[in-house]
Amino acid sequence: MNTKVNPRRWWALALLSAAQFLVILDTSIIGIALPDIQAALGFSSSSLQWVFSAYVIAFGGLLLLGGRLSDLIGARRVFVGGFLVLTASSLLAGLAWSEGALIAGRAFQGLGAALIAPSAMAIVLGLFTTPSELGKAMSIWGASAPAGGTAGVFLGGVITEWVSWRWTFLINVPVALLALAFVPVLLPESVKRRGRLDLAGAVTITAAISLAVYATVTAAENGWGSVETIGLFAVAAAFLGAFLVVEYRRREPLVPLGIFRAHNLSAANLVMALLGAAWIPMWFFLNLYLQQVLGYDAFEGGLALLPMTGAIMFLMIGVTGRAVARFGFKPPMIAGLALLAIGIALFARIPSDGTFLVDVLPASLVAAAGMSLAYIPVLIAGLSSAKPEEAGLASGLINTTYQVGSAVGLAAMTAVATGITGAANDAASLTDGYQGAFLGAAVVALVAAAVAAVAIARPQAASADLPDASPIREAA
């Protein structure tokens, strides 16, 4: 990638942040629309989950491939390819005439997202090479992810209620075409690197991750101890073993195993997985509490989440970058994860007759502050260990661990909530189940803080065996 200062880099960052916003928005925008989709296309209660799961499985399973392709053929080329796939698949999903057509469209949307997310991050790393600018750029780019997740709930409610569920998918088409129009003007040309794509590695790791996520999202229905679930995890483990053998023997592997010798990369990926496993269940069950217990409709539920979104964006852009510049990435990370644990624990005390101002708003703002302080430092800690030619791969790794952690955490906390609630459907029983899920997610966030405190090394210590330091390390 071009190392010269790009005079349009901030406009380019706006485009890349919009891309990240759109990718995460697609995971949440369909939530409110699911009942209408079920009625229109005849989904059963058990098959309806695949409108969500098909996207998550493809996204999480193919992120490593998207990251490696960004390194080999150029991040801009992969970014453009991802948007072309996203445009076509969103059109298919929006015009879907059957269950199969919609699920296929969602799976290909996940493929497009898996190409866009790591290539966008790789481009950000190439555009901003000075420590002060990079910290600010990463804060802006990072804020777009939680903003997209929360905005998806709000927009999904508005679109479903006032337009049509089909536009929760079709909205991507004009946005993607607009983004593609600005690519030649704003983004630098891709630089191809020598190397071959490790197809055997790509197939085995994609199968391993996809099967593991599939087993996780179906465990609530099949049972964690069922033959189906255990068998799927066993096959996923077999594919993972095959992947490790392939990577060990390849001269040009998809994931050079030596990359995991970089201490902070491995530790940051673990922390990122735990962060996803705490944050996504909190967000999911907060939505359910607002609508199923407090009786909010889709529009009101979206409005209730806006203060949290606004706080995340404000703090990430205005506070996190400065905190990292002053203290390094480790102290804000630990403080943020601890605050997140406190915020989620406050949700574990919600009553069935709660109110927004007393029971929802304070806890959501504390959790938002925690997420704001933790997310960017975890990204920086992981990416600081990567060589410039491995930026796409490192981005794919850390995005993958977040997605996998989110899926595992959500499945686990769903099992906790269901186990407590049982067959009851009254507000008090539902609240008891949600309280259990919130408490479990708070424990996960606390474990993440402990792992960060023990396993994440400060930049000075981490850089001793990393002579080819990336610009992010300088920012840290």
N, C-alpha and C positions, 0 to 999 in steps of 0.2 A: 504494500500500500504506500501511497505517496507520503513521504515524511515531511515535506514542506508544509508550512503553515497555510491552511486553506482559508481564504478570506471569507468564505461562506460557511464556515464550520458550524456557527451557531444556528443558522438556518437548517443546515444538514442535521444537527442534533434535534431540532424540532421535528423533522421528518422521521428520524429514527425513533424518537420518543413516541410519536403518533403510531408508528408501527408496533412498538411494544405494547402500547395502550390497546390497540386493536386485537392483538394476539391474546392478551389476558381477558379482554372484554368478551371474546368469543367463548370463554369457559363459563361465564356467568350469565350472559344475556338471555339464554334460553330457559333459565330456571322458572321464571314466572309463566312462560309460554307453554310449559309441558302439558297442563291439562287441556288446552286448546289443541295442541298437536295430537294428543291422544284421541280426542274426539274426532278430529278431521281425518286422520289416517288409520284409525282402528288399532292403535297399539294396545297390547295388554299391559297390565300393571307391572309384570315382570320384565317385559321387553322395553318399556319406556325408558329405563335407565340407560339404554344404549345410545340414546340421543346425546347424553352427556359422556358416557364412558368411551364411545368410539373416538371422540375427539381427544380425550385424555390419554388413551392408550397409544394412539398414533403419535401424538405430540411427545409424550415421554419416551416412547420407544425409538423414535427417529432423531432425537436431538443430537446425539453423538455423531450420527451420520451427517447431519446438517452442519455441525461444527467442523468436522474434518473436511467436508467439501469446501467450506469457506476458506480453509487454509490452502487447499490444493488448487482450486480453480478460481479463487478470488471471491471475497466477501460480497462485492457489489453484484456479481453475476448470480450468486446464490440468493441474495436478497431479492433481486428481480424475479428469479425463477419461483421463489416462494410466493410472491405476490400474484404471479400468473396462476399458480396452482390454487391459491386462496380465492381468487376471483372466479375461476371456473367452478370450483367446488361449492362456493357460496351460492352461485347461480343454480347449481344442481339441487342443493339443499332447499333453497327458497321455492323452487318449482317442483319439489318432490311430489310424486303421485302415489307413493307407497312407502311402507316401512323400510324396505330394502334400499330404496333410492335415497331416503333421508339419512339412513345410517351410513351409506357409502359416501354421501356428501360430507357428513361430519368427519368421517375418517380422513378424507382427502383434505378437509380444512385443517386437521391436525398435522398432516404432512406439510402443508404450506406454512403453518406456524413453526414447525420444527426446522424449516429452512430459514425463516425470517429471524427468529429470536437470536440464535448464536451469531449469524452474520451481521445483524444490527449491532450487537455488542462489540464484535471485532472491528467494525467500522468506527465506532465511537473511540476505541482505544487507539486507532490509527490517526484520527483527526486531532486529538488533543494530546500533545506531547509535553507540555509544561505542567509541573505538579499543581500549581494553583488552578489552572483551567481544568485539568483533568478531574480534580475533586469536585468542582462545581458541576461539570458535565455529567459525572456519574450520579450526582445527587438528583439532577433533573431527569436523567434517563431512568434512574431507579424509581422515582416518584410516579412514573407513568404506569408501572405495573399494578400497585394497589389501587391507584385511581381507576384503571380500567376494570378491575374486578368489582369495585363498588358501583361504578357508573353503569356496568352491565346490568346489575339488578334494577337500578332506577330506569334505565332506558328500556329494558325488557318489559317492565310494567307499563310504561307509557305507550310503547309501540303495540304491545299485545292488546291493551285496552282500547286504544284509539285508532289503530290502523289494522294490522293483521299479524299473526304469529309469523307468517312467511317473511316479513320484513326484518325479523330478528336475524335472519341470514342474509337477505338481499341488501341490507344496509352496507354490507362489506363491499359490494360491487362498485358503487360510485366512489367510495373512499379509497379502495385499492387502485382504481384507475387514476384517480387524482394523484395518489402517491407515486405511481409509475411515471406519470407525466413530469414530476419534479426530479426524478432520479438522475437523468442526464445533466441537469443544471446544478444539482447540489452535492452529489456524492462523487468522490474521486474514483478514477478508473481502478479496476481490480488488477492485482498483481498475481499472476500464476506462479506457483512454486513447483519445482521439480518433484515428482513423486507419482506413485500409482495408488489408486483407490483400493483398499483392502476389502474386496467384496465378501470374502469368507468371514472376516471379522465383523463387517457391517451386518451380515445376515444373522450370525450367531448372537451378537450382543442385542440386536433389535428384537430377535425372538425371545431372548432371556428377559429383557426388560418388559416387553409387551405381555408375555405370559405371566410374569410376576404381578404386573398391574392388573391384568385380567383376573387372576386368581384372587387378588385383594378386593376388587370391586364386586366380585360375585360371592365372596365368602359369607356376607350377611345373609344371602339367600340360600346358599348350599350348606353353610355351616363350616366353621373354621376347622373342625376335626373330621369333615366328610372326606370320602375317598376322592371326590372330584377336586376339592381344594388342595389336599395333600399331594395328589397326583400332578396337578398343575404346577405347584411349587417345585416338585421333584424334577419335572421336565425343564422348568426354568433354570434350576440349578445345574442340570446337565448341559444346557446350552451355554450357561456362564462358564462352566468348566471347559467346554470346547472352545469358547472364545479365548480363554486364557492360554490354552495350548496353541491356538492359531497365532495369537499375538506374540508369544514367546519365540515362535519359529520364523515369523515373517521378518524380512529385512526392512520393509516399509509398512509397519502395522497401522491399523486404524487408530489405536490408542497405544503409543509407546509405553510399556509398563514402567519404564524408568521415570515417567512423569510423576508417579505416585511417591517417588523418593523425596520430592519436594514437600517438606513437612506440612507447611500451611495449606497446600492444595488439598491433601487428604483430610486434614482436620476441618478445613472450612467446608468441604463437601458434606461431612458428617453434621456439622452445625447447621448448614443450609437445609439438609433433609429434616432435621428436628424442628427448625423454624417453620418449614412448610407443614409439618405434622401438628404443630400447635396453632398456627394462624388460620389455616383453611377450615379445620373443624370449628374454631371459634366463630368465624364468619358465617359458616353454614348454619350452625345452631342458633346464632343470633337472629338470622333471617327467620328461622322456624318459630322462635320465641315471639318475635314481633307479630307474625301473621297468625300463628295457630293458638297462641295464648293471649296476647294483648288484642288480637282481632284487627290488626292493621290490614288494609288492602295493599295491593301491589305498589300503588303510587305512594301511599303513606310509608310503607316499609322502605322504599327507596329514599324518600326524604329523610327518614330517621338515620340513615347511614351516611348522609352527606357531611355532617360535622366530622365524622371520623375520617372520611376521605380528604376533606379540606385540611384537617390537622396533619395528616400524613404528608400531603404535598407541601404545605407550608414549612413543616419541620425538616423534611428531607432537603428542600432547596435552601432554606435559610439557616439551618442549625447544623445538620449532620456534616456537611462538608467542612465547616469551620471547626467542628469538634474533632474530626479526623486530622485536620491540618495541625491542630494544637496538641492533641494527645496521642496521635497514632490511631490505628484501627482497633486495637484490642480493648482499651478501656470503654469506649462508646459501645462496642459490641456487647460486652458483659453487662453494662448498665442497661442497654436496650432490652436484652433478653430477660433480665431480672424485672424490669418494668412491665414487659409483656406478660410475664408470669403473674405479676400482681394484678394487672388489668383483667386477665382471664379469670383469675381466682375471684375477683369481685363479681364477675358474671355468675360464678357458682353459688352466689347468695341470692339470686333473683327470686322474688316470690311470684306466685301465680296471679296476684292482683297488683303487679308492679306498675310503675309509671315511667315514662321516658326520661323525665328530668331527674328523677331520683335514682332509678335503677339501671338505666341504659346509658345515658349520656356520660356520666362521670367515668364509668368503667371503660367505655369505648374510647374516650380521650386518653386515658392512661395507657390502654393497649396500643393506640395509635402512636403515642410517644415512644413506646417500646419498639414497635415495628420500625419506626422512622430512624431510630438510633442504631438498630441492629442490622437491617437489611444491606445497606451500602457497605458498612465495614466488613461483613461476611464476604460480599462480592470482591472487595478489594483484597482481603486476605487470601482468597483463593486465586485470583487472577495475578496477584503480584509474584507468584511462583512460576508463572508460565513464561516461556521464551516468546518473543514477538511472533515467530512463525507457528506457535502453538496456541495463539490467542483464541482462534475459533474453537479448537478442541477443548480448551479450558472452559470457555463459555458454555459449550455444549454439555460438559460434565456437570458444571454447577447448576445449570438449568435443569438437567436431568434429575439430579438428586433432589431438587426442590419439588419437581412434579411427582417423583416417586414417593418422597416423604409425605407430600400432601395427600396422595391417594391412600397410602398405608395409614396415615393418621386419621383421615376421615372414616375409613372402614373400621378402624379400631374403636374410635369414639362413637360411631353409629352402633356398634355392637354393645358398648357400655350403656348408651342411652336406651336401646331396645331391651337390654337385659333388665334394666330398672323399671321401665315403663310397662313391659309385658304387653298384654292385649288391651290395656286400658287406653281410653282416648279422651279423658277429661283433662281440663286445664291443669289441675293439681298433679296428676300422674305424669303428664307430658313435661311439666316443669321439673319434677323430680329427675326424670331422665336427662333433660338438658343440663341440669345442675351437675349430674355425674359426668357428662361429656365435657363440660367446661372445666371441672376439676381435673379430669384426666389430661386435657390440653394444657392446663397450667403446669402440671407436673412435667410434661414434655418440655415446655419452655424453660423450666427451672433446670432440667437436665442439660438442655442446650447451653445455658449459662455456665454450668459447671464444666462441661466439655470445653467451652471456649476458654475458660480460666486456666484449665490444666493443659490443653493440647495446642492452643494457638500460641505461636511464638511471636514475640515483638519483632519488628522489621530488622533490627540490627542483628538479632540472633538468627533469624530465618535466612538472611542473605548470605551467611558465611559460605554455604555450599552452593550458592546460586550466582555465579559470576555474570551471567547474562541477564542482569536485572531488567525488568520492564519498567516503563514509565510509572506504572501504578505504585511500585515499591517506593519510588521517589516521593510520590504524593503522600504515601503513608508515613 
